Amino acid sequence: MAHVFFLCFLSLFSLASSASRADEKTFIVRVQYDAKPSIFATHKHWYESSLASVLSTTEAPSIIHTYDTVFHGFSAKLSSLEALKLQMLPHVVAVIPEQVRRLQTTRSPEFLGLKTTDNAGLLKESDFGSDLVIGVFDTGVWPERQSFNDRDLGSIPAKWKGQCVTTKDFGSSSCNKKLIGARFFCNGYEATNGKMNETSEYKSPRDSDGHGTHTASIAAGRYVFPASTLGYAKGVAAGMAPKARLAAYKVCWNSGCYDSDILAAFDAAVADGVDIISLSVGGVVVPYHLDSIAIGAFGATDRGIFVSASAGNGGPGGLTVTNVAPWVTTVGAGTIDRDFPADVKLGNGKTLPGVSIYDGPGLTPGRMYPLVYAGSQGGDGYSASLCLDGSLDPNFVKGNIVVCDRGINSRAVKGEVVKKTGGIGMILANGVFDGEGLVADCHVLPATSVGASAGDEIRGYINAASKSKSPATASIVFKGTRLHVQPAPVVAAFSARGPNPETPEILKPDVIAPGLNILAAWPDKIGPSGVPSDNRRTEFNILSGTSMACPHVSGLATLLKAAHPEWSPAAIRSALMTTAYTVDNRGETMLDESTGNTSTVLDFGSGHVHPTKALDPGLIYDLSTMDYVDFLCNSNYTLNNIQVITRKKADCSGAKRAGHIGNLNYPSFSAVFQQYGKHKMSTHFIRTVTNVGDPKSVYTVKILPPSGSVVTVKPDRLVFRRVGQKLNFLVRVQVRQIKLSPGSNSVKTGSLVWSDGKHNVTSPLVVTMQQPL
């Protein structure tokens, strides 16, 4: 009987063990680094021993990555129970579940005012950033592109400790004096997905997606002429900092970008000696101590490295901004003054505007083609309306221009679905949520994108025509490249918006930069549409996303760092923010592409970057590591959680002297009031500005208060005697209770400007009134 019981116990134990293995996922483990017992030769041995003590199997513990620069600890696959046991060990500070991030997928230097002929501008002042290194965390790089040539570049900076990892498809000649480092991090990806399929992606720094090559060349591509995509956007291609050095850290793979790999890249990049980190990936917003990007970025900022990250493509809805930690510069996307019109001409004589990049066999000029809406073919109308693979009926589609709704599958893939089902062209119509925001894509058939209102009009025309004797017809008229477009910039519809979901007292995004229809380098072996069946090849491609905006700011930060080597990451961000502009090329406040209405600070933050003004901002709002620690203390993070982020034991006793979260010395002001029955409410901000302009200068304040508030600044005059001098001022904001329904809020915006007659140091001022439920 005992024997039977023992067998049952064994089988139950193995069942429990296999069940716990089934719920395994990757965790990142923060360890008290200096608590390693001397019995262990290395930290890795100690980590393996800790891991073995909690594992429910007899297998040898398998560590994915160890971290020792921006983070202290390791990552491993664990069941929930094992993670809990590990958390109980005295030397374990935190166990963080891994997130999977997603990519936030040449006229812009000129549009930004960076010209090579300018003898006194930012490019000249900084010698194009030739001694600085930009680390790009992305899908890798295609090193053979001309954007990465090293003609006339000096020797590699002596401080550089990085490496060029060579593999069978990334030889030793792949790196040069331009691309000075290339690494890849896939252990986290493989821990979740199993061994990589090397027929569909490169297990090396080589780019099999295109995104990383594109972003790297935006940040620091060399001058290349001629450059174009399928004959569109002809001209010179150039990155923001053409002489800066590049290091590619491949962290993104076919199924995403894994936190354990991203953190390993931060660790390596900081140890290698990068000056700037550019990160065009994002995910769900979580508290900072659970956010690997925020943790890695803190470690980098602590070492004086500027980190810029994309705000995300979740716009135009509110609360969509990601990468919101105050030590990260968060970049949204705007348009430039160039587009690619491709209009829809309807059989009823109407012409509706659209955009497209297409160079293949076109539609016969002057001829009208039968027009159908994919969603009206019968059967599964919803799938068909979106032109999902396998959803279209060839008998319905053949020989017709097909209207497809935007959503679910990629825009270019919809065109491929229409083409292989026999369609002759496609009109891609925005939904209500997308509004009027248009993205030009490299399509595989004659196709164009139209806004939500045009889409409604086209569907209405098809519906009316079906009830008459004259069937619906249309054509698409491709007009090539159009320059000097007004208005520009416009906030891109997809660009993620505030308020900041984690810390509403810190305004995010910080700035916007060019992110719509941007020309940059592109790999071989990948068609410009990104669709596998696309056999066209191009050295450059046109993409859109906050992914494209982020490296613009990374490159600009490099130029500013080169011109002002003593500036901290916060000083660089301050210069970009306080000199940003909010007025378009018509002289009016920038518009929101999704609605056509005026945009707000929740859309663009401080505004659109203005590189030449950022070179000489007059005053800067600087920040140190201790300021960020005080911010975390005042945000009610526990000492343990602060240590996870900062790697140091925190002392919050002095933080209360800093007051509240809003007193972080940030270049923007965000006051949040909860209406708990008080009729009058007030708050204050304390700020310190550092003079980086003229030695003897006097700044006076100009206040544009948010509607319904009273704003006072003391003192209202700042007298500086020398460069580097710091002076404080206090801003008081007073408001009265307003009528709001439970759970709703009201947001009003204004600004605060310090001016000495030469410099205008501008900060947005936001007042949010919230009515609790």
N, C-alpha and C positions, 0 to 999 in steps of 0.2 A: 504494500500500500504506500509506504514511504517512497519507494522507487517511482511509483506512478505520480505521486505528488511532486517529486523532484523534476520529473520530465515535464509536467504541466507548468511548473514554475519557470523552467528553462524556456519553454515555448512562449509563455507570457512575456518573459524578459526580452526574448528576441523580437517579439511583436512590438513591444514598447520601444525597443531600440530602433527598429526599422521605421516605426511611426515617427519617432523623434528625428530620424535622419531625413524623412520625407519633408518635414517642415523646415529644413535647413535653409538659411540664407546668410548673406555676408553681413558681418558686423565689424565696425571699426572700434578698436579698444584703446582707450587712453589710459596710460600707465604712469605711476609715480616714478619718473625716470631715475631719480637718484636713490631709489629704495632697493636697487639690485643687490642681492647678497653676493659677497665676494666669491662664493663657491662656483658661480657661473662665470665662464670665461667671457661670454659676450651677452649682450641684451637679448639677442635672438634665442640663445640657449635658455635663458630665463623665461622668455615668452613661451617657448615650446613646452617647458616644464609646467608653467601655469595652465596652459591649454590642456595638457595631458591629464591634469588633476580634475578637470571638469567633464572631459569627454565621456560619453556613455558607450563608446566602442573601444576595442583594443587596438584600433588602427593608430599608426603614428600620427601625431598632430601635424596638420599641414597649414603653414602660415602663407597667406597670399602676398602680403607686403609687410616690411618693417619700416617704421618712420622714425627719424631722429633729428630733423631740422626744424620744420614748422610745426611738427606734432611729435609727441613721444608715445610710441605704442606700436600696434600691429593690426592687421586685418585677417580675419579667418571666417570660414563657413561654420555656423553653429546652429543648433536647434534652439528654440525659444527657451527651453529648460536649461541648456548649457550656458546660454547668454546670461540667464538669471544667476546661475551658480558663479559664473565668472565675475559678475558685478559684485558678488559678496566677498571676493578676495580683498584683503586689506590694501594691497598696492594698486588695485584697479580703480581709477577715478571715474570712468564712464564707459558704457558700451552703447555705441551709436549704430542704429540700423542704417544700412546703405540705401541711398536713393539712386535711381537711374535718371540721368539728365538727358536732355535733347538739344541738338543744335538749334540755334535761333536763326533757322534759315530764312571814263577817265577825265571825266570833266570835273570830278569833285575837288582835286587840288586847286584848280583855277577858280571854281565856285567859292572855295574857302579863302581865296586871296593869296594862295601860295604860288608864286611865279618864279621860275629859275632866273629870269632877267632882273629880278628885284634885288638891287645891291644892298639894301638896308633892312630887308624884312627878316622874317623868322628863319627862313632856310639859310640865308647868309650868316646871320648871327650865330647859328648853332653848327656851322659847317655840316649841315644835314644830319647831325647826330651820329657822326662816324665812329665815336668811341663807345657808343652805348649798344646794349644788346636787348632786343625784344624777344621774350619767350611767348610763343603762340601755342596755346593748348587747344587742339582741334583734331582734325582727321589725318594729320600728317602733311606731307608736302611733295610736290612733283619737282625735284631739284633741277631738272634740265631746262626749265622755263627761263627765257631771257630776263624775266623780272628778277631772277636770282643770280645774275651774272656778277662777277667780282672785278670787272674792269676798273682800273684806277683806284682801287681801294687799298689803303695801307695795311700793314700787318695786323693780325688778330690781336685785340686788346690783351695786354699781358695778364690782366686779372682773371681772364676766362679759364675756368677749370672744367668746362663741360666736355662732352664727347660726341662723336659721330658714330652711332652704332651701325655697323655694316652687316648686311645679310645677303642672301643670294640675289635679291632684287633691289638692293640698295648698297651699291659698291662703295669702296673707299674714296672714289673720285666724286661721289655725290655731294660732299660738302666742299666748301671753298672759303674764301675770305669774306663772302657775303652770308652764306648759310653756314654758320660756324658750329652748329650743334644740331643733332637729330636723335631723338630717342623715342621708344614706344613703350606703352604700359598696357598690358592686356591680361594680367593675372586675374584681376577682378572680373573682367568680362568672361574669361574662360571658366572661372570658378562657378559662375552662374549658368553659362551656356554650353559648357563642355568644350572640347578641343575645337579650335578655329577651323573653319572650312577655307583652306588657303587657295581654293580655286575661285572664290568669290571676293576675297579681300587679302591684302598683303600683310603678313605677320612681320612688319618692318615699319620704319618711319614713312614709307611711301604711301601716298594718298590714293585710295581707291574710290573716293567719294567726290572730291573736288572742292568741298567746303573749306578745308584747311589751306589749300593752295591759294584759293581766292582771298581769304582773310589775311594770310601772311603777306600777300602782295599789296593789299590795301594799306597795311601798316607801314611797309618798308620796301615795296617793289622799286626796282631801278627804272630809269626812263627807257621806254621801249616805243619805237616808232617804225612803221605804222602799227596801230593796234585797232582792232574792231572785233565784233562778234557778228558773223554772217553778213558782213557789210554794214552793220549798224554801229553807231557811236564811233565813227572813224576819228583818229587823232593820236595823241601821245598818251600812253598809259604810264602812270607814275604813282608810287605810294606816297604816304605822308612824309616819311623820313627816308628818302631814297638811299642814303649812305649808311643808315643804321645797320647793325648786324642782326641776323635772325637766328633763333634756335627753335626748332619745331619739336613739340612734345605731343606725340600722338596718344590721345586718351579716348577718342571716340571711334566706335566700331559700328558694324551693320545694325546692331540692336540697341545702340545708345552709348552713353558715356557713364561709366560706373565710378561712384564716389571713391572707392578704394584706390582706383587707378588715378583719379584726378588728384587725390591727396599725395600719392606717390610722386606725381609730376611736380606738385608744389615743392615737395621735399627736395627733389633733384634740382629744380630750376634755381631755388634759393642757394643751394650748395654750389651750383655751377657758376653763379655770378651774374644772372640776368639783372637788368635795371628796371624793366617794365614787364608786366605780365598781361597778356590779352586773352580774354576768355569769353568766347562767343557761345556759351552753353548755359542752360538754365533748367530749373525744375520747380517743384512745389516749394512755397515759402514755409519754412519751419523756424522755431526759435534758433538763435545763433549757435547755441552749444550742440545742436543736432544737425547743423548745416556744414558739411565738409568743405564747401567752397568758402564759406565765411571763416571757418577755422584756418584753412590753408592761407587765405588772403590776409588774415590777421598776422600770421607768422611772417608773411612776406613784407607787409607794411611795416612791421616792427623792425625789419632789416633795411628799411628805407626804399623798398621796391614799390613802385606805383602799380596798382592793380585796377584794370578797367574790365567791366563785364557788361554783357548785353542785358537790356531791361526785360527782354522777352517779347514774343510776338502775339500776346494774348489780347491786344487791343481790338476794338476801341472801348471795351467795357472798363469800368473803374475797378480798382483794387487788383489789377492784373500784373503789376510790376513785380519782377523777381530780382534776385541778387541785390538785396536792399540793405546789407550791412553798411554802417556809416563809414567804415574804413575802405569800402570799395567804391569806385566811381562808376555809377550806373548810367548807361547810355541808351536813350531812345533813338528813334529814327525819323528823319525828315526827308523831303524830296529835294532834288536839285533842279536847276533850270533847264532840264533836257528831258524830252520824252519821245515815245515811239508810237505816234498815232496810227490806228488802223480802224477806220470807221465802218459801221454797219449801214448799208443802204437798203432800205426796205421797199417792197413793191408798191407801197402806198405813197412813195415819194419822200418819205422822211429819212433823214440821215442822223444816226446816233453815234456819239463818240465812244471809241474803244482804244485799247493799246495792245501791241503785239510785236514780237520779233520773229519774222518768218522770211526765209529766202528761197524756199523750194519751188517746185512747179506751182504756179499760182492759179487763181480763178481767171477765166477769160475776161479782160476789161470790157465793161459795158453789158456783159451778159448777166441775167438774173437767174438764180438757181432755186429749186423748190426748198422751202424752209419748214422744218418740223420741230416740235418740242418733245424731247426724249420722254418726258413724264406723261405724255398723253397717248402712249402706244398701247395701253392696256397691260394686263398682267401685273407684275410688281412695279407699280408706278413710281414708288419712292426710290428704289434702287436704280431704276431706269432714268429717273429725273436727274440723278447724280452721275449718270454714265459710268456706273461701277462695272468692273470686268464681268462679262457674261450676262449683263442685264439687258442688252439691246437686241431687238429683233432685226436681222439683216433685211427682211422684206420691207420694214418700216423706214430703215435708215438709208438704204442704198441710193447713191446718187444725190443725196440731199445735204443741205447745210443743217446741222443739228444743234439745237439749243440745249446746253447742259447746265444744271445748277452747280454752284460752287459748294464744296464740302466733302468730307470723308477721305476720298483719294486725292492724290496730287493733281494740280491743274493740268500739267503736261500729260499725265497718264490718261486723263479723260479724253484728250485728243487722240491718243494711241488707240483707245477703246473704240472711238468713233471711226477712226481710219480702218482698223482691221475688220469692222463690221460693214464696211462699204460706204461710209459717209464721205462726202467730198470736202466738207469744211465744218468748223465748229464755232459757235458763239457761247462763251462761258459767262454766265450771268451771276452776279453777286446776290447773296441773300440779304435779308433785312439787317442782320447783324454786321455783315461786311460793309454795308452802306455803299458809298460812292468810291471807296478806295480801290485803285486799280494797280495791278502788278503786271509788267510786261514779261512774258515767258517766251522761251525759244520753243515753238511748237513744232510737231512732226507733220502737221498738215495745215492748210490755210485756216487760221483761227484768230480770234480776238477776244479780249475780256471787256465786259461792259459793267457799269454800276447797277445797283439794285433798281433804281427808277427806270433805267433803260431796259433792264431785264423784264420788268413788269409790262412795259410798253410793248416789247417784242412778243411776249406771251399773249398779251391782249390782242395784238394784231393777228397772230396765228389763230386764236380762238374765233375772232370775228370773221376772218377769211374762210374758216371751215364751215361757216353757216351761209356763206355767199357762193356765187358761182365762180369767183376768181380765187384760186388757191394762193396761199402765202408764198412769196418769193423774197430773196435777199441776195446781196453780194457783200464782199468784204474788200475795202479799198485800203491797201497798205501805203502809207505815206513816208516811210523811212524815218530819219532822225530829225527832230525839231529842236532847235536851240533857243535860248533867251525866253523860255516859257515864263509867263506870269500867271498867278502868283507863285513865288518860290522864296524860301522854303515853305512847305506845308507839312504839318505833322502827319506822318504816314498812318493810314487807318489801322494797320496791324500793330503799330508801336504800343507796347504795354503802358498802362496809365496808373497814376496814383489814385487815391492815397496809399501810402506805405502800409501794407497789411500787418507788418510785424511791429513797427514803431511809427505811429502816425505823426509823432512830433518831429520826425526827420523826413523832410520832403524828398521823395523819389519819383521819377528819375531825376538825376542831377542836371543833365543836359541832353540835347539831341544833336545828332550829326548825320551826314548823308547816309541813307540806308535803303533808298528805293532805286532800283534799276542801275546798279553800280557795276561798271566794267572792271574786271581784274583777271589775273592769270587763272588758267584752267588746265587740268592734266590731259595727256593723251589717253586714248582708250575709253574715254567717257564722252558720250554725245552731249551737246549743250543743253538738251532738255532733261538729261539725267535718266531718261527712259532707256532700259536695256536694249531695245530694238533700234535705238537711234545711232546709226553708223557715221553720222557727220562728225568731223573733228575740227577743233578750233583752239587757238592758243590762248584766247581770252573768252570770258563768258560774262553775261549780265545777270546778276542775282539781286534779290531784295531780302531785307530782314534787319532786325537790330543786330544780327550777326555781322552785317556789313558796316553798321554804324560804329560798333565797339572798336574795331581796329583803326578807324579814323582817329578816334580819341587816343588810342594807344600810341599811334605814330606822332600825334601832336604833343602828347606828354613827353615823348622822347626828345623832340625838338626843344621843348621848354626846359627839360632837365639838362640838355646840352648847353643851352644858353645860360642857365642858372643852376650850376652843379650843387649849390648849397641848399636848394629848395627841397623841402620834404614832400612826400606824396600828397599830404593835405594842402600844402602851399600850391602845388601844381594844380590840384583840383580847384582850389579857391580861385586861382587866376583864370581858369577856364570858365568857372561859374559866374564870377562877378563881372566879366567882360562879355558874356554871352548876350545875344540880341534876340528880341521878340518881334521885331518888325520885318515884314517881307519886302520883296523888291518893288512893291507898289507903294510902300510907305505906310502900310497898315498892319495891325496885329496879325500874326500868322494864323492861317485857317486850319481847321481840322478836316483832313481829307474825307473822313467817313461821313460827315454831315454837310460840309461846306460852310459851317458856322465858324465863328471866332474860337480859337483854341484857348486853353487856360494853363496855368502853372502845373496843374495836375497832369497835363498832357506833355508839356515840354520842360518842366522843372525850371531851371534858371533861364533857359532859352537855348538857342542854336549857337554852337561854338564859333568863336571869332578869333582865329589863331594869332593874327598880327596884334590885336589889342591885348591878348593874353600874355604876350611877351613883356608888356609894361602895364601891369594892372594897377599900380599905385599903392594899394594896400592889399594885404592878404590876411585871411583867417587861418591861422596855423593850429595844428593839433599834434599832441604827443601820444605815445602809448598810454601814459597814465591818464590822459583825458578820456581815452576810450574805456579804460578800466572804471573810472568814475561813472561814465555813462552806463556801463553794465550794472554797476552797483545800484545806481538810481533807477534802473529798469527792473529792479528786484530780482536779478539773477542771483542764485545762491553762490557762495564762495566756491563750492565744488564745481558748479557749471562755469563760473568765470575762469577757473583754472583749466578747464577743458579747452577753452578758447585761447587763453593767453599763455599757457604752459607755466605760469607762475602762481604762487599763493597770493591771493589778493587781500588788501586791507581796505575795507569799505568805510572805515571810521572817518576818513577825511572827505569822502564823497559827498556827504550831506552839505559840506561847505560849498560845494559846487551847485547846490540847490536841487534842481530837478533835471529830467532828461533833456528838456529844451535848452538847457544851458551848455550843452556840448557846443564848442566853439565852431559851429557849422556856418557856412556862408548863406544859409537860408533860414527863415523863421517860420515855424508852424505851431500855432496855438490851438489846442484842442480843449473845448469847454463842455463838461457834462452838465446839463440843466437839471439839477436836483431841487428845483423850487426856488433857487436864489434869483432875485430880480437883477442884481448887479454882480458881475464877476470880473476878476482881473488876473493877469499873470505877468511875469516879467522875464526878460532874457538878459543875461550878462554876456557881453562879447569883448574879445581882445583883438585889435587889429595891429599888424606889424607894417611899418613903413618900408616899402621896397621901391619907392619912387624918388622924388627929389628930397635932398637933405632938409631944407627949410620949407615946409609946406603946411598949409592950413586947409583943413577939410571942414565943410559945413554940411549939415544933413538936410535932405529933402524927403519928406514923408508923403506917400500916397496911401492913406489908411484904407483898409478893407471896409466896404460899405457897412455902416451900423456900428463901427468901432471907433474908439478914441485911442490914438497912438502917440505917446510922448517919448522923446529920446533925451537922455542927460549924460554928459553934456551934449549940446547940439553943435559944438565946435571942437575939433581936435587939432592941436598945434604941435607939429613934429619939428624937432630941432636937428635930427640926424637920421640917416638910413639905419634900419634895424631896430629903431625905437618902437616900443609897444605901448599902446594906450587902450584903456577900457571905456566902454560906454554901456548904459543900461536902457533897455527898451521896455516900456510898460504898455500893455494892451488892456483896455477896459471895454467891456461889452454889457449890453442889457439882454435879459431873457427875451426870446422871440417865440412865437407860437409855432410849435412843431408837433406832428403826430408821433406817437410812441414808436421808437425804433428808427426814426428818420433823422436826417441831418441837413445842415445848411453850410455851404462852403463859400466864403468870400475871399477875394484876393486883392493885394495891394503891393507896394514896394517901399524899400528904404534905400536911399542913394546917398553915399558920401562923395562930395565933389570938391576938388581943389582948382577947378577951372580948366584942368588938363585931363584929369582922370575922372571917370564916373564909376564908382565902385557900387554895383547894384545888387541888391538881394531881394528875392521875392518874399512876401509876407502873407501867410495864409491863416485865416481864422475859421475854425470848424466848430459849429454848435451841434451837439448831439443830444437827442431826447432819449433817455433810457427807456427800455420796454417796461 
